[in-house]
Amino acid sequence: MSEHSVLPRWGAWVDRHPTLVTDAAQISKTVVATVLAWWVAESVLGSAQPFLAPWTALMTVHATVRESALRAGETTLATLGGVVLAFALGVTLGVDVVSLGLAMAIGLVVARAKPLRREGVAVATTALFVLAGHDQYDTQLLVARVVDVVVGAGIGLAVNVLLLPPLRDRQAQHGVDQVRLALGHLLVGMAGELGGRWDTHRAQVWVRRTVEMDGLLDRARGQVRLAGDSASWNPRARRRAAGGAARHSLDRLREAVSHLRHLVRVLDDATYAESRWDEEFRRRWVALVDECGRRLLDPAGDHHGIPMSLDELAVSLSRSDLPTMHWPVYGSLITSLRQIAVVADDVAHDLAEREPPSGRDVIGR
């Protein structure tokens, strides 16, 4: 099989499982960093107990390059603090219950300091490891432990930066796509029910569905934020437009969910029985609800002109003998759906501008 046929399939699989692929890449890099740190400390530096190097490397590899660099500094500072604390107590008190208790108490208090708040517990855990592993303390041993810590942090950071530094734009786009598809499916489903016989109490179900979308929106917002962070300090961050498009699409979809919730509440408050609907309005408006949903489900399809069709619907009905009492409701339904249709067009435009992956640059995105 040719490379051109394999890469698109691989890229499509990555698009469907971005979180799985990114997590697998990060796990692999963490394993590489810890093993390499251990080997360097033991075989190259000749450390007698090289556990601090892989421990620090393990604590350094994080979800983004920027976070990894920040955590490397915090972990190094906290671990060095634990080493110094253990040596100070070991030299003055020896290794016993009293020194161990003091190490835990001091380490956990220091962990509350703002600069070490995320990695501060490493002060106590490192002090515990060092105290338990030695009964004799001298300057040479202290220097060796400090070197192990610095080597571990440096290797962890280097592996995360040089070996497929993580970008999270695929995860961000996947989260946005979940919101888009959920919204599209709900609109198509609503059109199917509104076009036939439906119970107005179904509007309550649709309202709950829009509320459930808030959870999807929140998760997608976190993924978009992480994608933005992952581009910072990242040598692979050549295409910032993808993250920007995802953020713009998410903001627009949040607006669409709000408009849909208003639309559904109008249907619920109006409590129209089937006989009270104007059949011309029902037929044309429901068809556009379905078309709008399909626009979200298939942005690349030929679904243009939905806002214009809604404008034409409003104009044609204004010239008919539609009862005046119906216009506040019908006008609100037309306006809300028009806003959703405009969002659908914007999201489709964002997707069209997304640059397709090359196939070689898919892991960790």
N, C-alpha and C positions, 0 to 999 in steps of 0.2 A: 504494500500500500504506500502511495506517495506521501511525502511530507505535507503537501497542500491538502490532502484529504484527511490526514490525521489531525492536524492542528485545529481546523475549524471544529471538529467533533470534540476535541479536548477543551477548546475554549468554551463551547456550548455547555459541556458538563460542569466546568468551573462556574459558569454563570448560574447554573441551577443549584450549586452547592458551595457558595462562596465562603460561608462560615466554616464548613468542614475542611475545605482546602487550606484556609488561613490558619485554622487551629492546628492542622497536621504539620504545616510548615513551621509554626512557632514551637511546637513540641519537639520536632526534629532539631531545630536550631538550639533549643535549650539543652537537649541531650548532647549535641556536638560541643557546645560551650562548656558544659560541666566536665565531660570526659577530657576535652583538650586542656582545661585548666588543671585537672588532676594530673595529667601526663606531664605538663610543663613543670608543675610544682615538684613532682616526685622524681621524674627522670632528668629534667634539665637543671632544676635548682637544687635537687638533692634534699628536699624537705623530708624530715623523718615522719611527720604526721601532716600530710598535705590536705587535710580536710577543709581548711578555710578557703582555699582557692576555688574548688568546685562549689562550695556553699555560696560564696560571693557571686560567682558566675551565674548560679541558679537564680539568685535574687535580682540579678541585673537585667536578664532578658525579659522585656515587656512587650506590650502590644504595639507600641509605636517607637520610632527611633528617638523622638523627643522625650517620651516618657522613660525610655531605657536609659538615656543619658542622665536625666534628672535622678532616676532611681539609683543609677550607678554611683552618683555622688553621695546620695543619702545613705545607701547601703555601705559604701566604703567608710563614711564618717561614723556610722553606727557600729560597724564591725570593729573598726580601729578603737572606738571607745570601749567596746567590750574587751578587746585584747589588753588595752592599757589597764582597765579596771581589774581584770583577772590577775595581771602581773602585780599590780600594786597590792592587792589583797593577799596574793600568794606569797609575796616577799615578806609582808609585815605579819600576817597571821597564819600562814601555811594553809594547807588544804584540809578543811574540816567543816563541820556543820555551820559554825559561826560565819566563816568566810563565804560559804556558799549562800547562806541566808542574806548576808550583807550585799553580795553581788546581785542577787535577784532584786532586793529592795531598791538599791541604787540604780540598777539598770532599768527597772520599770518606772522609776520616777523620772529618770533622764528621758525615757521614751515619750513622755508627755510634752517634751520641748517641741515647739512649733517646727523648727527646721527638720526634726526627726520623726514627726508625728506618724508618717506612713511606714517608715522602716525602723522606728525606734526600738521595737521589741528585739531587734538584732543585738542591741547592747547586752541585754540580759542573756539571750541564748548563746551568744558568742562567749561571754564570760563563763557560762556554765560549761561549754565545751572545753575551753582552755583550762579551767580549773580542774575538771575531771580528767584531762589528758596528761597532766604534768604534776610532778611532785617536787621538781627542782626548777628554779627560775633564775635566768641570768640575762644580761643584755643581748647576747648573741641569739638567744631563743626569741626574745622580743622582736628583734630585727627580722628574724626569719618569718615570724607570724605576720608582721606588717607587710613584708614582701609578698607573702601568700595572698593576703587580702587585695593588694593593689593588682597583682597578676590576675586574680580571679575577676575583679571588676573590669579590668582592661580587656580581657578575653571575651567576657560576656557582651560588653558593648561592641567590640570589634566584630564579633560574629553576627550580631543583630544588624549592624550597619552594612557590612560587606556581603553577607550571605542572604540574598533576597530580602532586603530591608522592607518591613511590612507596609503595604498601602491598603487602605480599607475602602477604596471607592466602590469596588464591586459589592461589598457588603452594604454600603450605603444605598446603592442603586437597587439592590435586592429588597431592602426594607421599604424603599419608596414604591417599588413595583407591587409589593404586597398590599399597600394601601390603595394603589390605583386599581388593582384587580378586584379587591373587596368592594370598592365603590362601584366599579363597572358591573359586577355580578348583582349587586343590590338593585341597581337601576333597571337592568334587564329583567330581573325577577319581579320588580314592582310593575313594570310595563305589562308583563304577562298576566298579572292578577288584575290590574286596573282595566285592561282591555276586555275582560270578561266579567263574570259575576264575582264580586268581592265584598267582603265584610269590612265595614269601616274600622272595626277593631284591629284589623291587620295593620293599621297605621301605628298602633302602639308597638307592634313587633318591629316595624321598620325604624321607629325611633330608637328602640333598644339596639338595633343593629348599628345605627350611627354612633351610639354611645360606645359600643364595643370597638368601633374604629378608632376611638381615642387612644386605646391601648396600643394599636398598631402605629398610630402617629407618634406616640411617645417613644416607642422602641426605634422607629425609623429616625426620629430626631437624635437619639443617642448614637445611632450608627453613622449618621451624617456628621455629627460633631467629632466622632472618633476618626472618620475619614479625613476631616480637616486637620486634626492633630497629627495624623500619620504622615501628612505631607510635609510637616515642619522638620527641617534638618535631614530630609530624606533625599539621598542622591538619585532615587528612582522617580522622584516627583516631577516629571516633565510635563504632565498634562493636568493642570489645575482645573481646566474647564469642566471635567467630568464631575468633580465634587461640587462645583458651583451650580451645575445643572441639576444635580440631585437636590441641593438645598432649595433652589428655586422651585423645582417641581413639588417638593414636600410642602413648602409654604402655600403654594397654589392649591394643593390637594386638601390642606387643612381648611382653606376657604371653601372649597367645594363641599366638604363634609358639613360645614356650618350651614351653607345654603340648602343642602339636602335635608338637614334636620329641620330647618324652617319650613321647607316645602312639605315635609311629611306632617308637621304640626298643623299646617294650614288644612291639609286633607282631613286630619283628625278632628280639628275644631269645626270644620264645615259640616261634617257628618252627613254628606250627601248620600241618599239612596240612589240606586242605579237609575231610577226613573227621573231623578232630578237633574242628572247630567244633561247638558246639551250634547247630543250625539255627534255633531260636527266637531265640536271642541274636543270631546273625548277621543274621537278617532285620530285626529291630527296631533293632538298634544301627546297622547300615549305613544304614538308612533315615534315622536321625537324623543321621548324619554328612553325608549328602546334604542334608538339610534345613538343617543348620547352615551348610554351604557356600553354599546358596542364600540364606540369611538375610544373609550377608555380601555376596553379589553384588547382592541386591535388598533393601536395608534397609527400603524402604517397603512391601514385600509383607506378606502375612499369614502370618507364620512364628512366631507367639507360642507360648509354652508348651514350648519344647524342653527347658529344664532340668527342668520338671515331668515331661515324658515320660520323661526319663532316670531320674528318681526312681522313677516307676511301673515302669520296666523292672527296676530293682534290686529293688524290693519283690516283683514277681511272680516273678522268678527265684529269689529267696531261699526261696520257698515250694515250688519245684519240686524235682525230684530231680537237679538239676545237680550233677555231681561236685565234691566239696570242693576237689580239686586245681585246678579251673578258676577258682575265685573270686578268687584274688589277681590273675590276669591280667584277668579280666572286670571286676572292681571297679576296677582301675587305668584300664582303657579308658573305663569309664563316668565316673569322676571327671575324667579329663583332658578328655573331650569336654564334660562339664558346664561346666567352667571356660571352655572356648572358646565355648560357647553363651551364657554370661553376658556375656562380652566382646562377642559379636556383638550382643546386646541393648543393651549400653551404647553401642556405636558407632552403632547405629541411632538411639538416643535423641539422641546428639550431632548426627547429621545432620538429624534432624527439627527441632532447635532452631536450626539454621543459618538466618540471615535471608536470604531470596532477594534478589538484586541488583535495583536499580531499573532498570537498563539505562543510566542516565546516569552511573553511578558505577562503571564496570567497568574502565576502562583503568588499568593500573598497579597493580591489586590483586593 
